[in-house]
Amino acid sequence: MYLTKIEIRNFKSILDRQVINLSRGLTVLTGRNGSGKCVAPWTLIAQPWGEIRIESVFKEACSNGLNIRRGEFEYVVPFDKTKILSYHRGLNKCLETSISALFRKSYDGLLLKLKTLSGRVIEVTPEHKIAVSIADGLKWVEASSLTPDSKILVFERGRIIIDILDRVIKERWAGEVYDIYVKGFGSYIIGDG
């Protein structure tokens, strides 16, 4: 999904209303926790007051949280319950939620750049699920199965629209990839940066 503006009302803040300007838009990553929503370290994560790189969120949580390492996998449970924006499918809206845990692993494989006709660029691991429009509704497919002309669902100006995939660029990438666990949601919103 692709967002260009979020307006949050009636949440605990100094202001009665908070508006986040998203002139470049946002994309929602969704799926069950631990289902392979891995993103690159430079991916921007939406918070109620702006955006932050996912690797920075992870590092902050490491300094104030429970760290667990199992081989190439590292998990952090933040004590301060860092706030991010998540998409709630049942309510069809974005809500402020707390991070339950973060995940990081070493990765040496393909990173897919999904470029759409409208200019969006989404970078994900091949197993990441993307919502596509099909003849009889909506289907979640792995990013690796997308082809040019796939009709992916994005969020723009407060509504869900279809954006056409122009091309899928496969790049070999070695480094770390990250995921966020959000209890009860299974999604988080990333920026276009």
C-alpha positions as CSV (number, residue, x, y, z in Angstrom):
1,M,0.0,0.0,0.0
2,Y,1.2,3.5,-0.7
3,L,0.4,6.4,1.7
4,T,0.7,10.1,1.0
5,K,-0.8,11.5,4.2
6,I,-1.8,10.2,7.6
7,E,-3.9,12.2,10.0
8,I,-4.1,10.8,13.5
9,R,-6.7,12.1,16.0
10,N,-7.4,11.5,19.6
11,F,-4.3,9.7,20.7
12,K,-2.1,10.6,23.7
13,S,0.0,13.5,22.5
14,I,0.5,17.2,23.3
15,L,-1.6,18.0,20.3
16,D,-5.2,17.1,19.6
17,R,-4.3,16.2,16.1
18,Q,-1.1,15.1,14.4
19,V,-0.6,15.2,10.6
20,I,2.3,13.4,9.0
21,N,3.3,14.8,5.6
22,L,4.1,12.0,3.3
23,S,4.9,13.8,0.1
24,R,6.9,10.8,-1.1
25,G,4.4,8.3,0.2
26,L,4.6,5.1,2.2
27,T,4.2,1.4,1.6
28,V,2.6,-1.0,4.0
29,L,4.4,-4.4,4.5
30,T,2.0,-6.9,5.8
31,G,1.9,-10.6,6.8
32,R,2.1,-12.8,9.8
33,N,4.9,-12.1,12.3
34,G,8.0,-13.9,11.2
35,S,6.6,-14.6,7.7
36,G,9.5,-13.1,5.8
37,K,8.8,-9.4,5.7
38,C,12.5,-8.7,5.7
39,V,13.7,-5.3,4.5
40,A,17.1,-3.7,3.9
41,P,18.7,-1.7,6.7
42,W,18.1,1.7,5.0
43,T,14.3,1.1,4.9
44,L,12.4,3.9,6.6
45,I,9.8,2.9,9.2
46,A,6.8,5.2,9.9
47,Q,6.4,6.5,13.4
48,P,3.5,8.8,14.5
49,W,5.9,11.8,14.3
50,G,8.1,10.9,11.3
51,E,10.3,8.2,9.8
52,I,13.4,6.4,11.1
53,R,15.7,3.8,9.5
54,I,14.9,0.3,10.6
55,E,18.5,-0.4,11.6
56,S,18.3,2.7,13.9
57,V,15.2,1.3,15.6
58,F,17.0,-2.0,16.1
59,K,20.1,-0.3,17.6
60,E,18.0,1.8,19.9
61,A,16.1,-1.3,21.1
62,C,19.5,-3.1,21.7
63,S,20.5,-0.4,24.1
64,N,17.3,-0.7,26.0
65,G,15.9,-4.2,25.6
66,L,16.4,-7.9,25.9
67,N,18.8,-9.3,23.3
68,I,18.7,-12.9,22.1
69,R,21.1,-14.3,19.6
70,R,20.7,-17.7,18.0
71,G,23.3,-18.4,15.3
72,E,22.8,-15.9,12.5
73,F,19.5,-14.7,14.0
74,E,19.2,-11.9,16.5
75,Y,16.0,-10.8,18.3
76,V,15.5,-7.8,20.5
77,V,12.5,-7.2,22.8
78,P,12.4,-3.5,23.5
79,F,11.6,-2.4,27.1
80,D,10.4,1.0,26.1
81,K,7.8,-0.2,23.5
82,T,8.8,1.9,20.6
83,K,5.8,3.3,18.7
84,I,5.3,2.8,15.0
85,L,2.3,2.9,12.6
86,S,0.7,-0.4,11.6
87,Y,-2.1,-1.2,9.1
88,H,-5.1,-3.0,10.6
89,R,-6.7,-5.0,7.8
90,G,-10.0,-5.5,9.7
91,L,-10.5,-1.8,10.4
92,N,-8.8,-0.8,7.1
93,K,-6.8,2.0,8.7
94,C,-3.5,2.8,10.2
95,L,-3.0,2.8,14.0
96,E,-0.2,3.7,16.4
97,T,1.2,0.4,17.8
98,S,4.1,-0.7,20.0
99,I,6.9,-2.9,18.7
100,S,6.8,-6.3,20.4
101,A,10.2,-7.4,19.1
102,L,12.6,-6.8,16.3
103,F,14.5,-9.3,14.2
104,R,17.8,-9.1,12.3
105,K,19.7,-11.8,10.4
106,S,22.7,-12.0,8.0
107,Y,21.5,-12.3,4.5
108,D,23.3,-13.1,1.3
109,G,20.8,-13.4,-1.6
110,L,18.5,-11.5,-3.8
111,L,16.9,-8.2,-2.9
112,L,14.0,-7.4,-5.2
113,K,13.4,-3.8,-6.4
114,L,9.7,-3.5,-7.4
115,K,9.3,-0.5,-9.6
116,T,5.8,0.6,-10.6
117,L,4.4,2.7,-13.4
118,S,3.7,5.5,-11.0
119,G,7.3,5.6,-9.8
120,R,7.1,3.8,-6.5
121,V,10.1,1.6,-5.6
122,I,9.7,-1.1,-3.0
123,E,12.7,-3.2,-1.9
124,V,12.0,-6.6,-0.3
125,T,13.3,-10.1,0.1
126,P,11.8,-12.5,-2.5
127,E,9.6,-14.3,0.1
128,H,7.9,-11.0,1.1
129,K,4.1,-11.2,0.5
130,I,2.5,-8.5,-1.7
131,A,-1.2,-8.0,-2.3
132,V,-2.2,-8.3,-5.9
133,S,-5.5,-7.7,-7.7
134,I,-6.8,-10.7,-9.6
135,A,-10.1,-11.4,-11.5
136,D,-12.0,-12.6,-8.4
137,G,-10.5,-10.3,-5.8
138,L,-7.3,-10.1,-3.8
139,K,-4.5,-12.5,-3.4
140,W,-1.2,-12.4,-1.4
141,V,1.8,-13.6,-3.4
142,E,5.5,-13.8,-2.8
143,A,7.4,-10.9,-4.3
144,S,9.5,-13.4,-6.3
145,S,6.4,-14.5,-8.3
146,L,5.5,-11.0,-9.5
147,T,5.9,-10.0,-13.1
148,P,5.7,-6.8,-15.1
149,D,2.0,-5.8,-15.4
150,S,1.1,-7.4,-12.0
151,K,-1.6,-5.2,-10.4
152,I,-0.3,-4.6,-6.8
153,L,-2.4,-2.9,-4.2
154,V,-1.1,0.3,-2.6
155,F,-2.5,3.0,-0.3
156,E,-2.7,6.5,-1.7
157,R,-4.5,9.6,-0.4
158,G,-6.5,7.7,2.1
159,R,-7.7,4.9,-0.2
160,I,-6.6,1.6,-1.6
161,I,-5.7,1.7,-5.3
162,I,-4.0,-0.5,-7.9
163,D,-0.6,0.3,-9.2
164,I,0.9,-1.6,-12.1
165,L,4.3,-3.2,-11.7
166,D,6.6,-1.9,-14.4
167,R,9.6,-4.1,-13.6
168,V,11.2,-6.3,-11.0
169,I,14.9,-5.8,-10.6
170,K,16.8,-8.6,-8.9
171,E,20.0,-7.5,-7.2
172,R,22.4,-9.7,-5.3
173,W,22.9,-8.2,-1.8
174,A,24.8,-9.3,1.2
175,G,24.3,-7.7,4.6
176,E,21.7,-7.7,7.3
177,V,17.9,-7.7,6.8
178,Y,15.3,-6.7,9.4
179,D,11.7,-7.4,10.4
180,I,9.4,-6.0,13.1
181,Y,7.0,-8.0,15.2
182,V,3.8,-6.1,16.0
183,K,1.4,-8.2,18.2
184,G,-2.0,-8.6,16.6
185,F,-1.2,-6.7,13.4
186,G,1.5,-8.4,11.4
187,S,2.2,-5.3,9.4
188,Y,4.2,-2.1,9.6
189,I,4.5,0.9,7.3
190,I,7.7,1.7,5.4
191,G,8.8,4.9,3.7
192,D,10.0,5.2,0.2
193,G,13.5,6.3,1.1
